[in-house]
Amino acid sequence: MRFLILPLVLALSACSLTPQLVKPELPVPASFSAMTAAASEHSQAPAQAADLGWRTMFGDPRLQRLIELALDNNRDLRMAALAAEATQAQYGIQRAARLPAIDANAAFTRQRTAANANVDPAITAATQKQFGVGVGLSAFEIDLFGRVRSLSDAAFARYLASEQGHRAARIALVGAVADAYFAERLAGEQRQLAERTLADWRQSLDLARRLKESHQNSGLDVAQAEGQVASAEADLEARTRAGAQARNALRLLVGVELPDDLPTALPLEHQPVVKQLPAGLPSDLLLRRPDILLAEQQLVAANADIGAARAAFFPRLSLTSSLGFVSPALCGLFDDGHRTWNFAPQVTLPLFQGGRLRAELRLAELRKDSAVAGYERAIQTAFREVSDGLAGRETFGRQIDAQIRAVGSAERRTELSNLRYQAGVEGRLELLDSQRQLYAARQTLLDLRRSEFGNAVALYKALGGGMSDIDTPVGGVAQP
């Protein structure tokens, strides 16, 4: 009959005081704006941007190689992976508490009793020996009210949250490397433009000096040309510094020195980056964004903690038992007469804790409320990031087209001003102004191209893309 006690008690442990988890409604509109939704319907990209592998998203072989190096060597990503493994180990520890821990032990005792320590004077000093072996479990909690199971469920949810944190770190790293690479490309091309402009303006300065020597212009033209060259030299130094800083940032993200055998970089104008990404619905973000899934698992863990805090108000039943053999001689240790066992269940009921249990329950409830707010904030942040990316997608293309026309107009103005200046029709001030306008227009065009790629990267990350290097089949799951 006693063999039925343990299964019966374990069956009673099915009770749980964890409240039912009700997720809050989406604190965002049911769809994105009509302007961006219309563009999504005509997009040639996959049905979900998260299914687009980063090799497809970023077609530049040099950038692909840099992302590979970063995924293998980036320290932040490695720390995120180790954090996930540590949380998994913590879950294993908490899960083990739901099962009895059975230990085997062997002992030998040798003891001498003094003669004057015995009550009976007839007993003289003697040396006693005792051998013992056994197996047993100690203070195993019978989970009558689900306290241990709630703690295990909370630990498991935190492990899942850490896994999502690792995924989010991976996606963020892919986007950060792409951003840093485009920043480096921008700095390099802006430096090249500054070098070409400086060379042109030095030629213009040389021409002004020769005209001054031949008394065909005044010293004012020379002073203006010298100021223009000095300004270009200062801007070149700034572009050089920006390029070095961009390379340092890229090197930090990659985690190793950039190898010499990297593929040749493509110019910004010809970067094969997918810009038209489908947005889907805000509800799609709940399954695609690791940061939202992380917040959701944190909410699950906080909800399970409430169950553990509630169960702490009820009695706790623990079980200690052992089975073994004890004998004064090793040769007869396992004889039938030397068998020993004990069975010691213990019930503990909290009577007075000074309000500690109520405070712990209140703390668990407040942490759940905070987790709900964090979950809602994660959804709102994701919606905002996608909306910003879609707004940029709709406007950058037209803005760049307009800026290209502005560059063309500035080039024609500069050519005409140069001809009129050489012909003596107008002064150098007009030529100087047109050259500066052309230089600024070209720099603005480079900035816009870089911003367009940055917007595409941000939208890709906002939609949950970057987890896999290859496209995920429809209905499949992205693998790292």
HELIX and SHEET records of a PDB file:
HELIX    1   1 ARG A    2  LEU A    4  5                                   3    
HELIX    2   2 ILE A    5  LEU A   12  1                                   8    
HELIX    3   3 ALA A   34  GLU A   41  1                                   8    
HELIX    4   4 ALA A   49  ASP A   51  5                                   3    
HELIX    5   5 TRP A   54  MET A   57  1                                   4    
HELIX    6   6 PRO A   61  ASN A   73  1                                  13    
HELIX    7   7 ARG A   75  ALA A   96  1                                  22    
HELIX    8   8 ALA A  115  ALA A  117  5                                   3    
HELIX    9   9 ARG A  147  GLU A  213  1                                  67    
HELIX   10  10 GLY A  219  VAL A  254  1                                  36    
HELIX   11  11 LEU A  268  HIS A  270  5                                   3    
HELIX   12  12 PRO A  282  ASP A  284  5                                   3    
HELIX   13  13 LEU A  285  ARG A  288  1                                   4    
HELIX   14  14 PRO A  290  ALA A  311  1                                  22    
HELIX   15  15 ASP A  336  HIS A  338  5                                   3    
HELIX   16  16 ARG A  356  GLN A  422  1                                  67    
HELIX   17  17 ARG A  428  ALA A  462  1                                  35    
SHEET    1   A 4 ILE A 102  THR A 113  0                                        
SHEET    2   A 4 ALA A 126  ILE A 142 -1                                        
SHEET    3   A 4 ARG A 316  SER A 327 -1                                        
SHEET    4   A 4 ARG A 339  THR A 348 -1                                        
END                                                                             
